[in-house]
């Protein structure tokens, strides 16, 4: 297994000397691209970090925090990020940060639908979409469908977190469910003042040239509709709105629902 070491950064790291970062052996960087909080303003350091990380040959991805404004209008949120990105190359795609208590309170079905909405819009522009969360979220909050359909970047730090990487650590997330591991929030990297998050990508798993198919079969979605997982015509949002925002044809799914119900009678 060939593991790739990297970092994730935002304006909190200030102006980074990317030549020194690359010389230290870091090969990828996940960048904060946009504020949530309703403003959708671009992170103050994103343009600089995107350009200069690329200039030294580092692979780049971005992350977006799913907070209160994102919860209320994920489509607007996704489109705002895509507008900022302007089709730029992202070797490590776009990651959804799912550690908001407000999002957790919404429940598994809401989280499931929300992630598919984001993934659909990002996929339309050719971007891979993964999920970032801690181990507690992965075990207790993330719906099973998402575990099958998305790559996961798991945050888990040792009690005595000092920024060192131990490939044999007992807390290291298994490759059976994780594509990458954020192993420290207290890293020291040449070219960066202060602490920085440190990451390891397992064997380049997250560096996908083609978007990983996340969409389920029409029959599977139809069965979920029958089971009540996609709301009703009177719910908010409606079943039709949920299905279409997630990239499914409402007409096609409803036809399959009718066919399945007919066969059950």
PAVEX-427647 format. One record per residue (C-alpha): x, y, z; residue in one letter. Coordinates in steps of 0.5 Angstrom, whole numbers, plus 2048, in hexadecimal, padded with zeros to 3 digits. Example, Ala and Ser with C-alpha at 12.3 -4.5 7.8 and 13.67 -1.06 7.14 Angstrom:
2
<<819, 7F7, 810>, A>
<<81B, 7FE, 80E>, S>
END
This chain:
265
<<800, 800, 800>, X>
<<803, 807, 7FE>, X>
<<800, 80C, 803>, X>
<<800, 813, 801>, X>
<<801, 819, 806>, X>
<<7FE, 820, 805>, X>
<<7FA, 825, 809>, X>
<<7F4, 829, 809>, X>
<<7F4, 831, 80A>, X>
<<7F0, 837, 80B>, X>
<<7F1, 83F, 80C>, X>
<<7F3, 83D, 813>, X>
<<7FA, 83A, 811>, X>
<<7FB, 841, 80E>, X>
<<800, 842, 808>, X>
<<803, 83B, 806>, X>
<<80A, 83A, 803>, X>
<<808, 834, 7FF>, X>
<<80F, 833, 7FC>, X>
<<811, 831, 803>, X>
<<80B, 82D, 804>, X>
<<80C, 829, 7FE>, X>
<<813, 828, 800>, X>
<<811, 825, 806>, X>
<<80E, 81F, 803>, X>
<<807, 821, 803>, X>
<<803, 820, 7FC>, X>
<<7FC, 822, 7FD>, X>
<<7F8, 828, 800>, X>
<<7F1, 828, 801>, X>
<<7EF, 830, 801>, X>
<<7E9, 833, 804>, X>
<<7E6, 837, 7FE>, X>
<<7E0, 83A, 801>, X>
<<7DC, 83D, 807>, X>
<<7D6, 83A, 809>, X>
<<7D2, 83E, 80E>, X>
<<7CD, 841, 808>, X>
<<7D2, 845, 805>, X>
<<7D6, 840, 800>, X>
<<7DC, 845, 800>, X>
<<7E2, 842, 7FE>, X>
<<7E7, 840, 803>, X>
<<7ED, 846, 803>, X>
<<7F2, 841, 802>, X>
<<7EF, 83C, 7FD>, X>
<<7F2, 840, 7F7>, X>
<<7F9, 840, 7F9>, X>
<<7F9, 839, 7FC>, X>
<<7F6, 836, 7F6>, X>
<<7FB, 839, 7F1>, X>
<<801, 839, 7F5>, X>
<<800, 831, 7F7>, X>
<<7FF, 830, 7F0>, X>
<<805, 833, 7EE>, X>
<<809, 82F, 7F2>, X>
<<806, 829, 7EF>, X>
<<801, 827, 7F5>, X>
<<7FA, 824, 7F4>, X>
<<7F4, 828, 7F6>, X>
<<7ED, 827, 7F9>, X>
<<7E8, 82B, 7FD>, X>
<<7E4, 82A, 803>, X>
<<7DD, 82E, 804>, X>
<<7DA, 82E, 80B>, X>
<<7D3, 82C, 80C>, X>
<<7D0, 831, 811>, X>
<<7C9, 834, 812>, X>
<<7C9, 838, 80B>, X>
<<7CB, 832, 807>, X>
<<7C6, 82E, 80B>, X>
<<7C0, 832, 809>, X>
<<7C2, 833, 801>, X>
<<7C7, 82E, 7FF>, X>
<<7C6, 82F, 7F8>, X>
<<7C8, 837, 7F8>, X>
<<7CE, 835, 7FD>, X>
<<7D1, 830, 7F7>, X>
<<7CF, 835, 7F2>, X>
<<7D3, 83A, 7F5>, X>
<<7D9, 836, 7F6>, X>
<<7D9, 834, 7EF>, X>
<<7D9, 83B, 7ED>, X>
<<7DF, 83C, 7F1>, X>
<<7E3, 836, 7EE>, X>
<<7E1, 838, 7E7>, X>
<<7E3, 831, 7E5>, X>
<<7EA, 831, 7E8>, X>
<<7ED, 82A, 7E8>, X>
<<7ED, 827, 7EF>, X>
<<7F1, 820, 7EF>, X>
<<7EE, 81F, 7F6>, X>
<<7E7, 821, 7F5>, X>
<<7E2, 825, 7F9>, X>
<<7E1, 822, 801>, X>
<<7DA, 823, 805>, X>
<<7DC, 825, 80C>, X>
<<7D6, 822, 810>, X>
<<7D8, 823, 817>, X>
<<7D3, 829, 819>, X>
<<7CE, 827, 81F>, X>
<<7C8, 82B, 81B>, X>
<<7C9, 826, 815>, X>
<<7CA, 820, 81A>, X>
<<7C3, 822, 81D>, X>
<<7C0, 821, 817>, X>
<<7C0, 81A, 817>, X>
<<7C3, 814, 812>, X>
<<7BE, 815, 80C>, X>
<<7BF, 81D, 80C>, X>
<<7C7, 81C, 80C>, X>
<<7C6, 816, 806>, X>
<<7C2, 81A, 802>, X>
<<7C6, 821, 803>, X>
<<7CD, 81D, 801>, X>
<<7CA, 81A, 7FA>, X>
<<7C7, 821, 7F9>, X>
<<7CE, 824, 7F9>, X>
<<7D1, 81E, 7F6>, X>
<<7CD, 81F, 7F0>, X>
<<7CE, 826, 7EF>, X>
<<7D6, 825, 7EF>, X>
<<7D6, 81F, 7EB>, X>
<<7D2, 823, 7E5>, X>
<<7D8, 827, 7E5>, X>
<<7DD, 821, 7E5>, X>
<<7DF, 822, 7EC>, X>
<<7E0, 81C, 7F1>, X>
<<7DC, 81C, 7F8>, X>
<<7DE, 819, 7FE>, X>
<<7DC, 81A, 806>, X>
<<7E1, 81C, 80B>, X>
<<7DF, 81B, 813>, X>
<<7E1, 818, 819>, X>
<<7E1, 811, 81B>, X>
<<7DB, 812, 820>, X>
<<7D7, 815, 81A>, X>
<<7D9, 80F, 815>, X>
<<7D6, 80A, 81A>, X>
<<7D0, 80D, 81D>, X>
<<7CE, 812, 818>, X>
<<7CF, 811, 811>, X>
<<7CA, 80D, 80E>, X>
<<7CC, 806, 80B>, X>
<<7CB, 808, 803>, X>
<<7D0, 80E, 804>, X>
<<7D5, 809, 807>, X>
<<7D4, 805, 800>, X>
<<7D4, 80B, 7FB>, X>
<<7D9, 80F, 7FE>, X>
<<7E1, 810, 800>, X>
<<7E2, 812, 807>, X>
<<7E7, 816, 80A>, X>
<<7E7, 814, 811>, X>
<<7EA, 819, 817>, X>
<<7ED, 815, 81D>, X>
<<7F2, 818, 821>, X>
<<7F6, 814, 827>, X>
<<7F6, 817, 82E>, X>
<<7FD, 819, 82E>, X>
<<7FC, 81D, 827>, X>
<<803, 820, 825>, X>
<<803, 820, 81E>, X>
<<806, 819, 81C>, X>
<<804, 814, 818>, X>
<<804, 80D, 81A>, X>
<<802, 808, 814>, X>
<<801, 802, 819>, X>
<<7FD, 806, 81E>, X>
<<7F7, 803, 821>, X>
<<7F2, 808, 820>, X>
<<7F4, 809, 819>, X>
<<7ED, 808, 815>, X>
<<7ED, 802, 811>, X>
<<7ED, 802, 809>, X>
<<7E7, 7FE, 809>, X>
<<7E3, 804, 80A>, X>
<<7E8, 80A, 80A>, X>
<<7EB, 80D, 804>, X>
<<7EF, 812, 808>, X>
<<7F1, 814, 80F>, X>
<<7F2, 81A, 812>, X>
<<7F6, 818, 818>, X>
<<7F8, 81E, 81B>, X>
<<7F6, 825, 81C>, X>
<<7FC, 828, 81F>, X>
<<801, 827, 81A>, X>
<<808, 82B, 818>, X>
<<809, 82C, 811>, X>
<<80F, 830, 80E>, X>
<<80C, 836, 80B>, X>
<<806, 836, 80F>, X>
<<806, 83B, 816>, X>
<<802, 837, 81B>, X>
<<7FE, 831, 81B>, X>
<<7FB, 82D, 815>, X>
<<7F7, 827, 814>, X>
<<7FB, 821, 811>, X>
<<7F8, 81C, 80D>, X>
<<7FA, 815, 809>, X>
<<7F7, 813, 803>, X>
<<7F6, 80B, 803>, X>
<<7FA, 809, 7FC>, X>
<<7F7, 80F, 7F8>, X>
<<7F0, 80C, 7F9>, X>
<<7ED, 813, 7F9>, X>
<<7F1, 816, 7F3>, X>
<<7EB, 813, 7EE>, X>
<<7EC, 816, 7E7>, X>
<<7E4, 813, 7E6>, X>
<<7DF, 815, 7EB>, X>
<<7DD, 80F, 7EF>, X>
<<7D6, 80D, 7ED>, X>
<<7D1, 80E, 7F3>, X>
<<7CA, 80E, 7F0>, X>
<<7C6, 808, 7F2>, X>
<<7C2, 804, 7ED>, X>
<<7BB, 806, 7EB>, X>
<<7B8, 800, 7EF>, X>
<<7BC, 801, 7F5>, X>
<<7B9, 808, 7F5>, X>
<<7B2, 806, 7F4>, X>
<<7B3, 801, 7FA>, X>
<<7B5, 807, 7FE>, X>
<<7AF, 80B, 7FC>, X>
<<7AA, 805, 7FE>, X>
<<7AE, 805, 804>, X>
<<7AD, 80C, 805>, X>
<<7B4, 80F, 805>, X>
<<7B3, 814, 800>, X>
<<7AD, 818, 803>, X>
<<7A6, 819, 800>, X>
<<7A3, 81E, 7FB>, X>
<<7A1, 822, 801>, X>
<<7A8, 822, 805>, X>
<<7AD, 828, 805>, X>
<<7B0, 827, 800>, X>
<<7AC, 822, 7FC>, X>
<<7AD, 81B, 7FA>, X>
<<7AE, 81E, 7F3>, X>
<<7B3, 824, 7F5>, X>
<<7B7, 81F, 7F9>, X>
<<7B8, 81A, 7F4>, X>
<<7B9, 81F, 7EE>, X>
<<7BE, 823, 7F2>, X>
<<7C2, 81C, 7F4>, X>
<<7C2, 81B, 7EC>, X>
<<7BD, 816, 7EB>, X>
<<7B7, 816, 7E6>, X>
<<7B1, 817, 7EA>, X>
<<7AC, 814, 7E4>, X>
<<7B1, 80E, 7E4>, X>
<<7B1, 80D, 7EB>, X>
<<7AA, 80E, 7EC>, X>
<<7A8, 809, 7E6>, X>
<<7AD, 804, 7E9>, X>
<<7A9, 805, 7F0>, X>
<<7A2, 804, 7ED>, X>
<<7A5, 7FD, 7E9>, X>
<<7A8, 7FB, 7F0>, X>
<<7A1, 7FC, 7F3>, X>
<<79D, 7F9, 7EE>, X>
<<7A2, 7F2, 7EE>, X>
<<7A1, 7F2, 7F6>, X>
<<799, 7F2, 7F5>, X>
END
